[in-house]
Amino acid sequence: MAGGRPTKMTDETVRKLEEAFTMGCTDVEACLYAGISKPCLYDYCAANPGFSDRKEMLKTNPAIKARRLLFQSLESGDADAKTVQWVIEKYDGKARQSLELSGGLQISHEDALKELE
């Protein structure tokens, strides 16, 4: 019988990697969490290109959750002036002068800055 080292990329290892990537972990952090080396991960990604794509998508999960919470707080009116200013600066830039919220509420850059004073 030809014996080799058993693979570390078990279903449980892949599950741990996916869990870590969902938390926004880097490759190094995910490998540490799953108990594998970086070369082991990269070999697996090379052999399973679909996993590489999934890994990159899972890494965006924290940002998606944060955006959802941010916009829920804006829609409910629970956002404070600093949050509103950040959203305006992040999404309005110089191209648009206001951010329209549900219910027809409109906040301009000037209004947001006055609220902060």
C-alpha positions in Angstrom: 0.0 0.0 0.0 1.3 3.4 -0.9 0.9 5.6 2.0 1.0 9.3 2.1 0.2 12.0 4.5 -3.5 12.4 4.9 -4.9 15.7 3.5 -5.5 18.5 6.0 -8.2 19.9 3.7 -11.1 18.1 5.2 -14.7 19.3 5.1 -14.1 20.6 8.6 -11.0 22.5 7.6 -12.9 24.1 4.6 -15.8 25.0 7.0 -13.3 26.7 9.4 -11.7 28.6 6.5 -15.1 29.8 5.3 -16.1 30.8 8.8 -12.9 32.8 9.2 -13.3 34.5 5.8 -16.9 35.4 6.7 -15.4 37.3 9.7 -13.1 39.2 7.3 -9.9 37.3 8.3 -6.9 37.5 6.1 -5.5 34.3 4.5 -2.9 34.0 7.3 -5.5 34.5 10.0 -7.9 32.0 8.4 -5.1 29.4 8.0 -4.2 29.8 11.7 -7.8 29.4 12.7 -8.2 26.3 10.5 -4.9 24.8 11.6 -3.3 24.7 8.1 -0.3 26.4 6.4 -0.6 29.1 3.7 0.9 26.8 1.1 -1.8 24.3 1.9 -4.5 26.9 1.4 -3.0 28.1 -1.9 -2.6 24.6 -3.2 -6.3 24.0 -2.4 -7.2 27.2 -4.2 -5.2 26.3 -7.2 -6.9 22.9 -7.4 -10.3 24.4 -6.7 -10.6 27.8 -8.5 -14.2 28.2 -7.3 -13.1 28.2 -3.7 -10.7 31.1 -4.5 -13.6 33.2 -5.8 -15.8 32.1 -2.8 -13.0 33.1 -0.4 -12.8 36.6 -1.8 -16.6 37.0 -1.7 -16.7 35.8 1.9 -14.1 38.4 2.9 -16.5 41.2 2.0 -19.1 40.0 4.5 -18.2 42.3 7.4 -18.4 45.4 5.1 -21.8 44.3 3.8 -23.1 43.8 7.3 -21.7 47.2 8.4 -23.3 48.9 5.4 -26.7 47.2 6.1 -26.6 48.4 9.7 -25.5 51.9 8.7 -28.3 52.4 6.2 -30.9 50.8 8.6 -29.9 53.4 11.2 -30.2 56.2 8.6 -33.6 55.0 7.6 -34.9 54.6 11.1 -33.6 58.1 12.1 -31.2 56.6 14.8 -28.0 57.8 13.1 -26.2 60.6 14.8 -24.8 63.7 13.0 -21.3 62.3 12.7 -22.7 59.1 11.0 -24.7 61.2 8.6 -21.7 63.4 7.8 -19.6 60.3 7.2 -22.2 58.9 4.8 -22.4 62.2 2.9 -18.6 62.4 2.6 -18.3 58.7 1.6 -21.1 58.5 -0.9 -21.8 62.0 -2.0 -18.3 63.2 -2.6 -18.2 66.4 -4.7 -20.5 65.0 -7.5 -23.7 65.3 -5.5 -24.8 67.9 -3.0 -27.2 65.9 -0.9 -28.2 62.5 0.3 -31.9 61.7 0.1 -33.2 59.4 2.8 -36.5 57.5 2.8 -39.5 59.7 3.5 -38.2 62.5 1.4 -35.8 63.8 4.0 -32.9 65.5 2.4 -29.7 66.5 4.2 -27.2 68.8 2.5 -23.5 69.1 3.4 -24.2 72.4 5.0 -27.1 71.0 7.1 -24.9 68.1 8.3 -22.1 70.4 9.2 -24.4 72.8 11.1 -25.7 69.8 13.1 -22.1 69.0 14.2 -21.5 72.5 15.5 
